[in-house]
Amino acid sequence: MIPDRQRLVTLHTTPDDHRIARLATAAIGLSLIDAAIPMPLPGVKPGLANIVTLIVLARYGWAAAAWVSGLRIFAGSLLLGYFLSPGFFMSLSGALCSLLTLAIAVRLPQRCFGPVSWSILAAFAHISGQLLLARLWLVPHNGLFLLVPFFAVAALAFGIINGLIAARLLEELPAQQPEIDHA
């Protein structure tokens, strides 16, 4: 008999937990690649990790996509050294707006809406959330909104590209398979 103070705490995980951890790891890796790509306008990034979010949304639903996105933001900010900095909050606000938009978008008719349209909507929501936070917190001047056309073009371009990549991967990746728990 082990005394209470020496009792080991065991963590029980599910196959869903393992899947989310693997997918979040892929998203974090893509975020690190994203951070290394130089862009002409600060704040404009391709958003490669959103490809993983779109695949997770299509395959496993909104809750799993929210977990993957949240884990990516927190772990990515720790790895890149900007946790709790303005960049972290900008990323978080963009992701929250994107996730809220995707929660609505997945309920739209599938014959008209899919990974490409979801990606475009999420990209516009992401940049809207970031610009709103920047305006309210970092740059309290309406001149910030003069950048909207540049950010909108980037959101449209990267939204289309990421959506097309996600759609292609969804076609090519094997369908869900039952997981074997190796624990």
C-alpha positions, 0 to 999 in steps of 0.5 A: 500500500502506497501512502497518500503523499507517495501516491503517483498521479497518472494521466489518462489520455485518449486517442483524441488527445493524441490526435490533437497533440500530433496535429498541433505539433504539425501546426506549430512546426508550420508556424515556425516556418511562417515566422522565418519567411521574410515579408515586405509588410510587417504583420503579413504572414502566409498563415501556413498553420491554418492549413492544419486548422482547416483540415482538422475542422473538416475532419474532426470538427470545430472543437478539435480545430479550436484546440489545435489553434489554441495550442499552436498559439501558446506553444508557438509564442513560447518557442518564438519568444513572444509569449504575453507580448503584443505579438502574442495578443495580436495572434490570439485576437486574430485566431479567436476571430477566425475560430468564431467565423469558422464556427458559423462557416461550417454550418453553411451549405457544403455545396457552396462552402468548403476549405477554400471559402472557409480559409478566405473567411477566416483570413479576413476575420483574422486580419480584422481581429488583429487590426481592431486590437491594434487600433484599440491598444497599440496604435490609437489612430484611425490612420491605421485603417489606411493599411486595410487594402494591403492586408485585405489583398494579402488575406485574400491571396493567402486565404485562397492558397491555404484553402486550395492546399487544405482542399487538396490534402483532404482529397489525398489524405486517407479517411479517418482510421481508428487509433490504436492506443499504445499507452 
